[in-house]
Amino acid sequence: MQTTLAHPSKIVGRIVLGPRQVRSGYARIVSTADGSGRIEIFDAKAQTWSDASGECTFSELWSAAPIFDKRYFSGL
């Protein structure tokens, strides 16, 4: 019997989850070099993603609804 194991991609900067709407903004989880993830938030004025610096928690992000607005995918 053969067994197939899924191996997640360990590419630094890979989007693990998101973007999702959290409070009045948008956030996503991005993979880091050590295999963990960091939260980034979207700056609508600059049209860029940056480190959330404690503005959002992982549990808030996981429970938030996904978005499908193409404006927020330009930085992907």
Biopython code that builds the backbone (N, CA, C, O; Angstrom):
import numpy as np
from Bio.PDB.StructureBuilder import StructureBuilder

atoms = [
    (1, "MET", "N", (0.844, -1.176, 0.000)),
    (1, "MET", "CA", (0.000, 0.000, 0.000)),
    (1, "MET", "C", (0.892, 1.242, 0.000)),
    (1, "MET", "O", (1.827, 1.334, 0.795)),
    (2, "GLN", "N", (0.609, 2.190, -0.881)),
    (2, "GLN", "CA", (1.387, 3.414, -0.970)),
    (2, "GLN", "C", (0.731, 4.516, -0.146)),
    (2, "GLN", "O", (-0.493, 4.606, -0.046)),
    (3, "THR", "N", (1.579, 5.343, 0.433)),
    (3, "THR", "CA", (1.109, 6.478, 1.217)),
    (3, "THR", "C", (1.687, 7.748, 0.617)),
    (3, "THR", "O", (2.878, 7.812, 0.313)),
    (4, "THR", "N", (0.859, 8.740, 0.450)),
    (4, "THR", "CA", (1.313, 10.015, -0.069)),
    (4, "THR", "C", (1.230, 11.048, 1.043)),
    (4, "THR", "O", (0.189, 11.205, 1.681)),
    (5, "LEU", "N", (2.324, 11.744, 1.268)),
    (5, "LEU", "CA", (2.357, 12.780, 2.282)),
    (5, "LEU", "C", (2.423, 14.139, 1.611)),
    (5, "LEU", "O", (3.183, 14.338, 0.664)),
    (6, "ALA", "N", (1.640, 15.050, 2.095)),
    (6, "ALA", "CA", (1.681, 16.414, 1.564)),
    (6, "ALA", "C", (2.781, 17.186, 2.281)),
    (6, "ALA", "O", (2.877, 17.150, 3.507)),
    (7, "HIS", "N", (3.590, 17.866, 1.527)),
    (7, "HIS", "CA", (4.656, 18.687, 2.095)),
    (7, "HIS", "C", (4.395, 20.133, 1.707)),
    (7, "HIS", "O", (4.472, 20.478, 0.528)),
    (8, "PRO", "N", (4.086, 20.987, 2.684)),
    (8, "PRO", "CA", (3.818, 22.380, 2.348)),
    (8, "PRO", "C", (5.062, 23.066, 1.789)),
    (8, "PRO", "O", (6.187, 22.764, 2.187)),
    (9, "SER", "N", (4.841, 23.982, 0.873)),
    (9, "SER", "CA", (5.933, 24.742, 0.296)),
    (9, "SER", "C", (6.553, 25.628, 1.370)),
    (9, "SER", "O", (5.838, 26.324, 2.090)),
    (10, "LYS", "N", (7.876, 25.604, 1.480)),
    (10, "LYS", "CA", (8.556, 26.405, 2.503)),
    (10, "LYS", "C", (9.248, 27.612, 1.880)),
    (10, "LYS", "O", (10.350, 27.984, 2.282)),
    (11, "ILE", "N", (8.604, 28.210, 0.913)),
    (11, "ILE", "CA", (9.149, 29.385, 0.253)),
    (11, "ILE", "C", (8.895, 30.606, 1.132)),
    (11, "ILE", "O", (7.762, 30.869, 1.536)),
    (12, "VAL", "N", (9.955, 31.342, 1.420)),
    (12, "VAL", "CA", (9.833, 32.560, 2.227)),
    (12, "VAL", "C", (8.981, 33.574, 1.466)),
    (12, "VAL", "O", (9.201, 33.825, 0.281)),
    (13, "GLY", "N", (8.020, 34.141, 2.160)),
    (13, "GLY", "CA", (7.143, 35.134, 1.544)),
    (13, "GLY", "C", (5.878, 34.553, 0.931)),
    (13, "GLY", "O", (5.041, 35.293, 0.413)),
    (14, "ARG", "N", (5.733, 33.230, 0.986)),
    (14, "ARG", "CA", (4.528, 32.589, 0.446)),
    (14, "ARG", "C", (3.333, 32.980, 1.306)),
    (14, "ARG", "O", (3.424, 32.994, 2.534)),
    (15, "ILE", "N", (2.222, 33.294, 0.668)),
    (15, "ILE", "CA", (1.009, 33.661, 1.400)),
    (15, "ILE", "C", (0.367, 32.386, 1.931)),
    (15, "ILE", "O", (-0.030, 31.511, 1.161)),
    (16, "VAL", "N", (0.270, 32.292, 3.232)),
    (16, "VAL", "CA", (-0.283, 31.116, 3.888)),
    (16, "VAL", "C", (-1.795, 31.247, 4.022)),
    (16, "VAL", "O", (-2.527, 30.273, 3.843)),
    (17, "LEU", "N", (-2.257, 32.442, 4.335)),
    (17, "LEU", "CA", (-3.680, 32.689, 4.522)),
    (17, "LEU", "C", (-3.993, 34.138, 4.189)),
    (17, "LEU", "O", (-3.260, 35.046, 4.581)),
    (18, "GLY", "N", (-5.073, 34.348, 3.473)),
    (18, "GLY", "CA", (-5.524, 35.713, 3.249)),
    (18, "GLY", "C", (-5.444, 36.116, 1.796)),
    (18, "GLY", "O", (-5.100, 35.304, 0.938)),
    (19, "PRO", "N", (-5.752, 37.332, 1.523)),
    (19, "PRO", "CA", (-6.109, 38.367, 2.490)),
    (19, "PRO", "C", (-7.517, 38.162, 3.033)),
    (19, "PRO", "O", (-8.382, 37.574, 2.385)),
    (20, "ARG", "N", (-7.709, 38.660, 4.227)),
    (20, "ARG", "CA", (-9.017, 38.614, 4.885)),
    (20, "ARG", "C", (-9.303, 39.957, 5.534)),
    (20, "ARG", "O", (-8.393, 40.678, 5.942)),
    (21, "GLN", "N", (-10.581, 40.277, 5.621)),
    (21, "GLN", "CA", (-10.960, 41.546, 6.223)),
    (21, "GLN", "C", (-10.967, 41.409, 7.736)),
    (21, "GLN", "O", (-11.674, 40.572, 8.298)),
    (22, "VAL", "N", (-10.163, 42.251, 8.388)),
    (22, "VAL", "CA", (-10.068, 42.274, 9.845)),
    (22, "VAL", "C", (-10.309, 43.713, 10.275)),
    (22, "VAL", "O", (-9.567, 44.623, 9.903)),
    (23, "ARG", "N", (-11.355, 43.901, 11.063)),
    (23, "ARG", "CA", (-11.767, 45.240, 11.488)),
    (23, "ARG", "C", (-12.016, 46.099, 10.251)),
    (23, "ARG", "O", (-12.828, 45.733, 9.401)),
    (24, "SER", "N", (-11.327, 47.236, 10.137)),
    (24, "SER", "CA", (-11.575, 48.113, 8.991)),
    (24, "SER", "C", (-10.519, 47.959, 7.900)),
    (24, "SER", "O", (-10.486, 48.748, 6.957)),
    (25, "GLY", "N", (-9.649, 46.941, 8.022)),
    (25, "GLY", "CA", (-8.589, 46.755, 7.036)),
    (25, "GLY", "C", (-8.493, 45.326, 6.558)),
    (25, "GLY", "O", (-9.396, 44.517, 6.771)),
    (26, "TYR", "N", (-7.379, 45.028, 5.906)),
    (26, "TYR", "CA", (-7.159, 43.708, 5.341)),
    (26, "TYR", "C", (-5.819, 43.176, 5.837)),
    (26, "TYR", "O", (-4.861, 43.932, 6.001)),
    (27, "ALA", "N", (-5.764, 41.868, 6.073)),
    (27, "ALA", "CA", (-4.564, 41.254, 6.612)),
    (27, "ALA", "C", (-4.340, 39.893, 5.963)),
    (27, "ALA", "O", (-5.253, 39.297, 5.392)),
    (28, "ARG", "N", (-3.095, 39.417, 6.066)),
    (28, "ARG", "CA", (-2.743, 38.096, 5.539)),
    (28, "ARG", "C", (-1.598, 37.535, 6.378)),
    (28, "ARG", "O", (-0.931, 38.275, 7.100)),
    (29, "ILE", "N", (-1.374, 36.223, 6.279)),
    (29, "ILE", "CA", (-0.253, 35.573, 6.937)),
    (29, "ILE", "C", (0.739, 35.163, 5.847)),
    (29, "ILE", "O", (0.364, 34.544, 4.851)),
    (30, "VAL", "N", (2.011, 35.518, 6.054)),
    (30, "VAL", "CA", (3.079, 35.231, 5.095)),
    (30, "VAL", "C", (4.144, 34.383, 5.793)),
    (30, "VAL", "O", (4.468, 34.623, 6.956)),
    (31, "SER", "N", (4.687, 33.395, 5.081)),
    (31, "SER", "CA", (5.697, 32.524, 5.682)),
    (31, "SER", "C", (7.030, 33.251, 5.837)),
    (31, "SER", "O", (7.366, 34.138, 5.052)),
    (32, "THR", "N", (7.790, 32.852, 6.874)),
    (32, "THR", "CA", (9.105, 33.438, 7.143)),
    (32, "THR", "C", (10.181, 32.363, 6.969)),
    (32, "THR", "O", (9.868, 31.188, 6.776)),
    (33, "ALA", "N", (11.442, 32.771, 7.039)),
    (33, "ALA", "CA", (12.565, 31.864, 6.810)),
    (33, "ALA", "C", (12.638, 30.724, 7.818)),
    (33, "ALA", "O", (13.093, 29.633, 7.475)),
    (34, "ASP", "N", (12.201, 30.952, 9.048)),
    (34, "ASP", "CA", (12.277, 29.899, 10.070)),
    (34, "ASP", "C", (11.082, 28.950, 10.050)),
    (34, "ASP", "O", (10.969, 28.081, 10.914)),
    (35, "GLY", "N", (10.192, 29.108, 9.073)),
    (35, "GLY", "CA", (9.040, 28.224, 8.946)),
    (35, "GLY", "C", (7.789, 28.711, 9.646)),
    (35, "GLY", "O", (6.723, 28.115, 9.489)),
    (36, "SER", "N", (7.897, 29.779, 10.413)),
    (36, "SER", "CA", (6.717, 30.338, 11.065)),
    (36, "SER", "C", (6.048, 31.330, 10.108)),
    (36, "SER", "O", (6.421, 31.423, 8.939)),
    (37, "GLY", "N", (5.083, 32.048, 10.603)),
    (37, "GLY", "CA", (4.396, 33.030, 9.778)),
    (37, "GLY", "C", (4.311, 34.373, 10.463)),
    (37, "GLY", "O", (4.383, 34.461, 11.688)),
    (38, "ARG", "N", (4.156, 35.422, 9.670)),
    (38, "ARG", "CA", (3.964, 36.756, 10.238)),
    (38, "ARG", "C", (2.731, 37.364, 9.605)),
    (38, "ARG", "O", (2.361, 37.027, 8.480)),
    (39, "ILE", "N", (2.103, 38.256, 10.337)),
    (39, "ILE", "CA", (0.905, 38.927, 9.843)),
    (39, "ILE", "C", (1.305, 40.223, 9.167)),
    (39, "ILE", "O", (2.101, 40.996, 9.700)),
    (40, "GLU", "N", (0.745, 40.455, 7.988)),
    (40, "GLU", "CA", (0.936, 41.709, 7.272)),
    (40, "GLU", "C", (-0.424, 42.365, 7.075)),
    (40, "GLU", "O", (-1.433, 41.681, 6.903)),
    (41, "ILE", "N", (-0.445, 43.692, 7.103)),
    (41, "ILE", "CA", (-1.672, 44.430, 6.847)),
    (41, "ILE", "C", (-1.506, 45.232, 5.563)),
    (41, "ILE", "O", (-0.389, 45.567, 5.166)),
    (42, "PHE", "N", (-2.623, 45.534, 4.923)),
    (42, "PHE", "CA", (-2.614, 46.259, 3.659)),
    (42, "PHE", "C", (-2.803, 47.743, 3.921)),
    (42, "PHE", "O", (-3.737, 48.148, 4.613)),
    (43, "ASP", "N", (-1.905, 48.553, 3.361)),
    (43, "ASP", "CA", (-2.013, 50.007, 3.440)),
    (43, "ASP", "C", (-2.661, 50.474, 2.149)),
    (43, "ASP", "O", (-2.026, 50.470, 1.094)),
    (44, "ALA", "N", (-3.934, 50.879, 2.231)),
    (44, "ALA", "CA", (-4.694, 51.249, 1.038)),
    (44, "ALA", "C", (-4.122, 52.482, 0.345)),
    (44, "ALA", "O", (-4.163, 52.565, -0.882)),
    (45, "LYS", "N", (-3.588, 53.440, 1.103)),
    (45, "LYS", "CA", (-3.013, 54.648, 0.492)),
    (45, "LYS", "C", (-1.779, 54.326, -0.336)),
    (45, "LYS", "O", (-1.652, 54.769, -1.477)),
    (46, "ALA", "N", (-0.872, 53.551, 0.247)),
    (46, "ALA", "CA", (0.385, 53.215, -0.430)),
    (46, "ALA", "C", (0.242, 52.006, -1.355)),
    (46, "ALA", "O", (1.134, 51.740, -2.162)),
    (47, "GLN", "N", (-0.866, 51.271, -1.250)),
    (47, "GLN", "CA", (-1.104, 50.050, -2.027)),
    (47, "GLN", "C", (0.001, 49.016, -1.790)),
    (47, "GLN", "O", (0.459, 48.363, -2.728)),
    (48, "THR", "N", (0.430, 48.870, -0.513)),
    (48, "THR", "CA", (1.475, 47.913, -0.150)),
    (48, "THR", "C", (1.094, 47.144, 1.103)),
    (48, "THR", "O", (0.201, 47.547, 1.848)),
    (49, "TRP", "N", (1.784, 46.028, 1.325)),
    (49, "TRP", "CA", (1.625, 45.216, 2.519)),
    (49, "TRP", "C", (2.796, 45.503, 3.449)),
    (49, "TRP", "O", (3.926, 45.662, 2.989)),
    (50, "SER", "N", (2.535, 45.570, 4.761)),
    (50, "SER", "CA", (3.607, 45.782, 5.733)),
    (50, "SER", "C", (3.322, 44.966, 6.990)),
    (50, "SER", "O", (2.209, 44.479, 7.187)),
    (51, "ASP", "N", (4.345, 44.824, 7.842)),
    (51, "ASP", "CA", (4.232, 44.069, 9.083)),
    (51, "ASP", "C", (3.114, 44.649, 9.950)),
    (51, "ASP", "O", (3.011, 45.867, 10.094)),
    (52, "ALA", "N", (2.286, 43.792, 10.521)),
    (52, "ALA", "CA", (1.133, 44.239, 11.306)),
    (52, "ALA", "C", (1.531, 44.856, 12.637)),
    (52, "ALA", "O", (0.779, 45.663, 13.184)),
    (53, "SER", "N", (2.679, 44.502, 13.166)),
    (53, "SER", "CA", (3.173, 45.068, 14.433)),
    (53, "SER", "C", (2.130, 45.059, 15.549)),
    (53, "SER", "O", (1.952, 46.064, 16.238)),
    (54, "GLY", "N", (1.450, 43.950, 15.728)),
    (54, "GLY", "CA", (0.502, 43.800, 16.822)),
    (54, "GLY", "C", (-0.882, 44.371, 16.569)),
    (54, "GLY", "O", (-1.712, 44.378, 17.479)),
    (55, "GLU", "N", (-1.157, 44.848, 15.365)),
    (55, "GLU", "CA", (-2.472, 45.421, 15.066)),
    (55, "GLU", "C", (-3.550, 44.362, 14.853)),
    (55, "GLU", "O", (-4.738, 44.682, 14.840)),
    (56, "CYS", "N", (-3.145, 43.112, 14.687)),
    (56, "CYS", "CA", (-4.078, 42.031, 14.406)),
    (56, "CYS", "C", (-3.499, 40.748, 15.005)),
    (56, "CYS", "O", (-2.281, 40.564, 15.010)),
    (57, "THR", "N", (-4.354, 39.865, 15.506)),
    (57, "THR", "CA", (-3.891, 38.585, 16.047)),
    (57, "THR", "C", (-4.149, 37.465, 15.046)),
    (57, "THR", "O", (-4.967, 37.605, 14.136)),
    (58, "PHE", "N", (-3.438, 36.348, 15.225)),
    (58, "PHE", "CA", (-3.648, 35.202, 14.353)),
    (58, "PHE", "C", (-5.081, 34.685, 14.462)),
    (58, "PHE", "O", (-5.678, 34.307, 13.455)),
    (59, "SER", "N", (-5.634, 34.667, 15.668)),
    (59, "SER", "CA", (-7.001, 34.154, 15.833)),
    (59, "SER", "C", (-8.021, 35.056, 15.135)),
    (59, "SER", "O", (-8.996, 34.555, 14.575)),
    (60, "GLU", "N", (-7.816, 36.370, 15.158)),
    (60, "GLU", "CA", (-8.714, 37.278, 14.432)),
    (60, "GLU", "C", (-8.642, 37.006, 12.927)),
    (60, "GLU", "O", (-9.661, 36.974, 12.237)),
    (61, "LEU", "N", (-7.441, 36.816, 12.447)),
    (61, "LEU", "CA", (-7.252, 36.600, 11.019)),
    (61, "LEU", "C", (-7.836, 35.271, 10.561)),
    (61, "LEU", "O", (-8.491, 35.212, 9.520)),
    (62, "TRP", "N", (-7.608, 34.198, 11.325)),
    (62, "TRP", "CA", (-8.146, 32.883, 10.956)),
    (62, "TRP", "C", (-9.671, 32.879, 10.960)),
    (62, "TRP", "O", (-10.282, 32.179, 10.152)),
    (63, "SER", "N", (-10.297, 33.646, 11.851)),
    (63, "SER", "CA", (-11.755, 33.630, 11.929)),
    (63, "SER", "C", (-12.430, 34.635, 10.997)),
    (63, "SER", "O", (-13.653, 34.621, 10.865)),
    (64, "ALA", "N", (-11.655, 35.503, 10.351)),
    (64, "ALA", "CA", (-12.212, 36.517, 9.460)),
    (64, "ALA", "C", (-12.626, 35.914, 8.116)),
    (64, "ALA", "O", (-12.114, 34.878, 7.693)),
    (65, "ALA", "N", (-13.560, 36.590, 7.465)),
    (65, "ALA", "CA", (-14.035, 36.136, 6.157)),
    (65, "ALA", "C", (-13.041, 36.506, 5.059)),
    (65, "ALA", "O", (-12.457, 37.590, 5.097)),
    (66, "PRO", "N", (-12.837, 35.608, 4.069)),
    (66, "PRO", "CA", (-11.938, 35.942, 2.961)),
    (66, "PRO", "C", (-12.537, 37.038, 2.082)),
    (66, "PRO", "O", (-13.752, 37.233, 2.053)),
    (67, "ILE", "N", (-11.663, 37.748, 1.367)),
    (67, "ILE", "CA", (-12.139, 38.774, 0.450)),
    (67, "ILE", "C", (-11.782, 38.368, -0.970)),
    (67, "ILE", "O", (-10.877, 37.563, -1.189)),
    (68, "PHE", "N", (-12.490, 38.926, -1.918)),
    (68, "PHE", "CA", (-12.251, 38.608, -3.321)),
    (68, "PHE", "C", (-12.166, 39.872, -4.168)),
    (68, "PHE", "O", (-12.471, 39.843, -5.361)),
    (69, "ASP", "N", (-11.754, 40.978, -3.561)),
    (69, "ASP", "CA", (-11.638, 42.264, -4.242)),
    (69, "ASP", "C", (-10.247, 42.338, -4.887)),
    (69, "ASP", "O", (-9.246, 42.291, -4.171)),
    (70, "LYS", "N", (-10.160, 42.451, -6.200)),
    (70, "LYS", "CA", (-8.895, 42.398, -6.929)),
    (70, "LYS", "C", (-7.952, 43.548, -6.554)),
    (70, "LYS", "O", (-6.743, 43.421, -6.748)),
    (71, "ARG", "N", (-8.459, 44.651, -6.031)),
    (71, "ARG", "CA", (-7.591, 45.768, -5.659)),
    (71, "ARG", "C", (-6.570, 45.361, -4.611)),
    (71, "ARG", "O", (-5.470, 45.912, -4.579)),
    (72, "TYR", "N", (-6.909, 44.414, -3.759)),
    (72, "TYR", "CA", (-6.030, 44.027, -2.663)),
    (72, "TYR", "C", (-5.103, 42.872, -3.043)),
    (72, "TYR", "O", (-4.302, 42.426, -2.223)),
    (73, "PHE", "N", (-5.206, 42.394, -4.265)),
    (73, "PHE", "CA", (-4.327, 41.321, -4.714)),
    (73, "PHE", "C", (-3.146, 41.853, -5.517)),
    (73, "PHE", "O", (-2.272, 41.077, -5.901)),
    (74, "SER", "N", (-3.099, 43.147, -5.777)),
    (74, "SER", "CA", (-2.026, 43.713, -6.587)),
    (74, "SER", "C", (-0.660, 43.555, -5.924)),
    (74, "SER", "O", (0.357, 43.480, -6.614)),
    (75, "GLY", "N", (-0.629, 43.504, -4.603)),
    (75, "GLY", "CA", (0.641, 43.356, -3.892)),
    (75, "GLY", "C", (1.041, 41.914, -3.674)),
    (75, "GLY", "O", (2.027, 41.656, -2.983)),
    (76, "LEU", "N", (0.321, 40.973, -4.230)),
    (76, "LEU", "CA", (0.614, 39.561, -3.979)),
    (76, "LEU", "C", (1.768, 39.071, -4.798)),
    (76, "LEU", "O", (2.140, 37.902, -4.702)),
]
sb = StructureBuilder()
sb.init_structure("model")
sb.init_model(0)
sb.init_chain("A")
sb.init_seg("    ")
for serial, (resi, resn, name, xyz) in enumerate(atoms, 1):
    if name == "N":
        sb.init_residue(resn, " ", resi, " ")
    sb.init_atom(name, np.array(xyz, "f"), 0.0, 1.0, " ", f" {name:<3s}", serial, name[0])
structure = sb.get_structure()
